[in-house]
Structure formats: structure tokens, C-alpha cells
Amino acid sequence: AVETIGEEEKTEIMMEKGASAKQVEANMEIINSNVAAIQDVKVLGDFPTNDSENNMGIAISRGIQVTGVDNAKVYYSENDKATDNIEDTHNGWSENLDGREAKKYLISLDSVNAQSSVQATYQMAIPENLEYNKVATEGYSIKATNSETGTAIQTEATTIAMQTGVGPKVESQIQAMVGTDT
């Protein structure tokens, strides 16, 4: 059995065009509201760095810091298709962060006690002078197992989409009329 909890779709944030560079802290909280501990917790997330969908030029300036639990392991990957399988070498998981190239993160926790929470933060650098048509999204999903029932738990956090808006689009067409003598 799989229990899926609280799925809000997306939150959109309009970013100011032409503004100065900013350091922004991203915060996440994993809350175990169950009456039993959860174990084998995997938090798989997407950084808002450039990839096939993100083009804002954001870099991660400070790696993920985890509080509220012991023995948290944090991994980073440049593969935007990476899964939560640490053993699969195609995923390219590493404990070293390249703030411009990292696309995904994985937080691995042995367990989270019942009625408790774990917090994680990272910092990102948003470049200056953003133009129209820039977008960056971030989000994460959680997989865990209820320690008493063995039930698999899955949840998706709300995706946050930062964007500058769509700029004006100019289209023109040139036609040559050849051979229209009368």
C-alpha cells in the first residue's frame, strides 16, 4: 500500500526584471505527523539551476543544511533525470556540490520520529538584470516507510516557479513578388 499526502500543484512568483543580484534562502520542512516513526526517508529535489526547462541563470551558493535529525546524508547530481537510487552510477550522486551544474539533490535520512520535523535550507544566487522570458522551478518529493505498518509513503511538495513574465514578441514577414509583369 502507498499513502499519498498533501499535493498542492504549483506556486508562481514574479521576479523583478532589471533588478540587482540577490541571495535567497530556500527552506523546506518535512513533517512526520504519523503516530509512528518513518524510516528510509528519501527527499529527491530539483534545484532551480539551468537545465532544459530553467533558464534564469541561478547558482546554488550554499549547499543543503539539515537540522532536526542526526545522520542526514546529502547528495548532489548534475543529471536532471536522476532518481533516488544512490547505487545507480547513471544518477551521478556525489557529496560535492557544483553550484552552477547541480540539477538535483537527495537527502537521505535513516528515520524521522513520530510527531516531529526535519528542516533543510540552501542558498541560491539570483543574477542581476533579469530579462523577460526567464523561468526557474524548484520542488521535491518524499518517499518513506511507516516503521510500524511497513506502508510506503509518498508526497510531493508544492512546486515553486519563479518567472519574469513573457515579453513582447515582434513577428515580421518579408515577401518578394517575382514575375508579376502585366
C-alpha positions in Angstrom: 0.0 0.0 0.0 1.1 3.5 -0.7 -0.1 6.6 1.2 0.0 9.9 -0.7 -0.3 13.1 1.3 -1.0 16.8 0.6 -0.4 17.6 -3.0 -0.6 21.2 -3.9 0.3 21.8 -7.5 2.4 25.0 -8.1 3.1 28.4 -6.6 4.3 31.1 -9.1 6.5 34.1 -8.1 7.0 37.0 -10.4 10.6 38.1 -10.3 11.6 41.8 -10.9 13.2 42.5 -14.3 16.4 44.6 -14.3 16.9 44.3 -10.5 20.3 43.8 -8.7 21.6 40.3 -7.9 20.1 38.6 -4.8 21.0 35.9 -2.3 17.8 33.9 -1.5 17.4 31.1 1.1 15.1 28.2 0.2 13.5 26.5 3.2 11.8 23.1 3.4 10.3 21.2 6.3 9.5 17.5 6.3 6.8 16.9 9.0 6.0 13.4 10.2 2.5 13.8 11.6 2.1 10.0 11.9 1.9 8.2 15.3 4.8 6.1 14.2 8.3 6.9 13.1 9.1 6.9 9.4 12.2 5.2 8.1 14.3 5.1 4.9 13.3 8.6 4.1 14.4 10.0 0.7 13.9 13.6 -0.3 14.5 14.0 -4.0 14.6 17.6 -5.2 15.1 19.8 -8.2 17.3 22.9 -8.0 16.2 25.9 -9.9 19.5 25.9 -11.9 19.7 26.0 -15.7 18.5 22.9 -17.5 16.1 22.0 -20.3 13.3 23.9 -18.6 15.1 26.5 -16.4 16.9 29.5 -17.9 17.3 32.1 -15.2 21.0 31.5 -14.5 20.6 30.7 -10.8 23.5 29.2 -9.0 23.5 27.4 -5.6 25.7 29.4 -3.4 25.4 27.2 -0.2 24.7 23.5 -0.1 21.9 21.9 1.8 22.0 22.2 5.6 19.8 19.7 7.5 18.6 20.3 11.1 16.3 18.3 13.4 17.7 14.9 12.8 21.1 13.1 13.1 22.8 11.2 10.4 21.4 13.1 7.4 23.3 12.5 4.2 23.1 15.0 1.3 24.0 14.2 -2.3 24.0 16.3 -5.5 23.7 15.4 -9.1 24.3 17.2 -12.4 21.8 14.7 -14.0 18.4 16.3 -14.2 16.8 12.8 -14.7 18.5 11.3 -11.6 16.4 9.1 -9.4 16.7 8.4 -5.6 18.8 5.3 -6.2 22.2 6.2 -4.8 23.8 3.0 -6.1 22.9 3.6 -9.8 26.0 5.3 -11.2 24.0 6.8 -14.1 22.5 9.1 -11.5 25.9 10.6 -10.7 25.3 11.3 -7.0 28.1 13.0 -5.1 28.5 14.7 -1.8 30.3 17.5 -3.5 28.3 20.5 -4.8 29.0 22.3 -8.1 26.6 25.2 -7.6 26.3 26.0 -11.3 25.9 22.5 -12.6 23.9 20.7 -9.8 20.4 19.9 -11.1 19.1 17.6 -8.3 19.6 16.9 -4.6 18.9 13.9 -2.5 18.6 14.0 1.3 18.8 10.5 2.9 17.5 10.1 6.4 17.5 6.8 8.4 14.3 7.9 10.3 12.2 10.7 11.4 10.4 10.3 14.8 6.7 10.5 15.1 5.2 14.0 15.6 8.5 15.6 14.7 10.0 17.5 11.8 13.2 18.0 9.9 14.3 21.3 8.3 16.6 21.8 5.3 17.8 25.0 3.7 20.1 26.0 0.8 21.1 29.4 -0.6 20.9 30.5 -4.2 22.3 33.4 -6.1 19.8 35.1 -8.5 21.6 37.0 -11.2 21.2 40.7 -11.8 19.3 42.3 -14.7 16.9 39.5 -15.4 15.1 39.9 -18.7 11.7 38.7 -19.9 11.0 35.0 -20.6 13.2 33.7 -17.8 11.9 30.9 -15.6 13.3 28.7 -12.8 11.4 26.0 -10.9 12.2 24.1 -7.8 10.4 21.3 -5.9 10.9 18.0 -4.2 9.2 14.7 -3.4 9.5 12.5 -0.3 9.4 8.7 -0.1 9.5 6.9 3.2 8.1 3.8 5.0 5.9 3.7 8.1 8.0 1.9 10.7 5.0 0.1 12.3 2.9 -0.9 9.3 5.5 -1.1 6.6 3.3 1.1 4.4 5.1 3.1 1.7 4.5 6.9 1.9 4.9 9.3 -1.0 4.3 13.0 -1.2 5.1 15.9 -3.5 5.9 19.4 -2.2 4.4 22.4 -4.0 6.5 23.3 -7.0 7.7 26.9 -6.9 8.1 28.6 -10.3 10.0 31.9 -10.4 9.5 33.8 -13.6 10.0 37.2 -15.2 6.9 37.1 -17.4 6.6 37.0 -21.1 8.0 39.9 -23.1 6.6 41.5 -26.2 7.1 39.4 -29.3 7.6 41.0 -32.7 7.0 39.0 -35.8 7.6 40.2 -39.3 7.4 38.7 -42.7 9.0 39.7 -46.0 7.6 38.6 -49.3 9.1 39.1 -52.7 6.7 39.1 -55.6 8.6 37.8 -58.6 7.3 37.5 -62.2 4.2 39.6 -61.8 4.5 41.6 -65.0 1.2 42.8 -66.6 
